[in-house]
Amino acid sequence: MAVQLSADLGFIDNAEVGRCRRLIERLQLPTRYPCSVTPDKLFAAMRLDKKVLRGQLRFILLKAIGKAVISTQASDEHVLSVLSQFKSEQ
């Protein structure tokens, strides 16, 4: 989800998103979260994360594979939109 957010914010291109996804799948790591969790509940849990500073979500995003940055650029609405894209259908 962070990789997709990185692309949406213009940090990386869609080819990098695809490459990251293939690597994650090759490692047999999940690329979606359970359908029993709603995007709103996941977002609420994210607000309790240690990376939240003064009420603002901070994300570790990619400028390139291997080059991460801390960003506060994503709006709450954008984050919820990305979360909705990664909910499992089963």
Disulfide bonds with the S-S distance in Angstrom:
none
